[in-house]
Amino acid sequence: MSAAPPPADTVRIIRWVALAILAWGTFHAIGAWRFNGNPLRAVVVMGCVLGFLGFWLAMLAARQRRLSPTEVTHVDPPGREPR
C-alpha cells in the first residue's frame, strides 16, 4: 500500500505547529530563567523542547519515507543487452 505525499496544506500546518511549539518553549524558558536568574533552567527547558521537536520531525520524516512509493529504475551498463 502506497500513499501520496502529504498535501502542501498539511506541510504548512506542521511547520506552523512546530514554530508555535518553539515559541511556547522559548516563552517558558524565559520564564524559567527569570524565576530565579539561573540560566541553566532556560537551557534545560529549551533542550527539552528542541529534543521533542527533533524527535517529532524525525518520526514524521521516517513515516513519509516509509509511506512514499519507491521508484527504483534499473539501468543496464553500456554494451549489455537489456533484460
Long-range contacts (C-beta under 8 A, 24 or more apart in sequence): 2-67, 2-68, 2-69, 3-67, 3-68, 5-64, 5-68, 6-64, 14-60, 18-53, 18-56, 18-57, 21-49, 21-52, 21-53, 22-49, 22-53, 24-49, 25-49, 25-50
